[in-house]
Amino acid sequence: MGTLFLIRHGQASYGEVDYDRLSTRGQEQAGALGRYLAGARLDGVYAGPLRRQQQTIALATEAASVAGTALPASRTLDELAEYPAFEMLQHLMPRLVAEDPKFEALATAPTPGLLDEAFHTILGRWSRDEWHVTGIERVGDFVGRVRTALDRVIRAASSGARIACVTSAGPIGVAVGLTFGIPDERMVRTSVVIRNASITELRFRSRGFDWQPDQLSLVSFNLTAHLPEELESHR
């Protein structure tokens, strides 16, 4: 059996114009992650293409090196990118406001609570494939993309390999969902609770893979024991 560690990137710059970069806390989380991975005996490392994903593995690699371990060189896998959250908000917010006028306040007096409610409402409609926009990835395509990425990683792994993938909450939710064969919507719902810099561990059959539930096993989910309490965060 092989081992697949699915790692969410460190905390991004939530609420800022340039969201796709690690915050100060996110950088510290990546360092703690690297110190943990120094003892994980990894055979391969992959990361998604987003800046926050790439920064996380770069800082983790530096921290592991300081701890005395050289991690395998990271390979970028575009399919490990997150679902198109900002594109959804941009194109679907007018539809949300038309259905529920309370969200009009986001244009004049936005609050974090109202923004979160709007995002989760739109995410729910998208994840059920009720709302979609031409040119924006649909939920089924997102699940298929992540599935393709995991298939590539697993098929390339040698027998008993230990592989780490630095990605985002959405792809981790998909991976967990594939182990149980749950609907796309539930996969996206699972992703909502995933913490920054957390580690989810799966076991997989090293030779051949046909995406039946018994080919993947969930060992642990959303663990942050490698982070000091003051560095734990959700968004």
GIFEN-V643597 format. One line per field, one symbol per residue. ss: DSSP state (h for helix, s for strand, l for the rest). phi: phi as a letter, one per 40 degrees, with the letter a starting at -180 (. if undefined). burial: # if it has 9 or more other C-alpha atoms within 8 Angstrom, else .. A space follows every 10 residues. Layout:
ss: ???
phi: ???
burial: ???
This chain:
ss: lsssssssll lsllllllll lslhhhhhhh hhhhhhhlll lllsssslll hhhhhhhhhh hhhhhhllll lllssslhhh llllhhhhhh hhhhhhhhhl hhhhhhhlll lhhhhhhhhh hhhhhhhlll llllllllhh hhhhhhhhhh hhhhhhllll lsssssslhh hhhhhhhhhh lllhhhhhhh hlllllllss ssssllllll llhhhsssss ssslllllhh hllll
phi: .cbbcbbcdc dcccgbdccc accdcccccc cccccccdbc fcbabbaccc dccccccccc ccccccchbc cddcbcbdcc cccccccccc cbddccccca dccccccbac bdcccccccc ccccccccgc babdgbdccc ccdccccccc ccccccccdg cbbbbcabcd dcdccccccb gccddccccc ccccccgcbb bbbbccbgab fcdccbbcca bgcbccbcdc ccabb
burial: ########## ###.....## ###.###### ########.. .#.######. .######.## #####...#. #..#..#.## ##.....##. .##..##... ..#..#...# ...##..##. .########. #....#.##. .##.###### #..##.#..# ########## #########. ...####### #..####### ######..#. .##.####.# .###..#... ##...
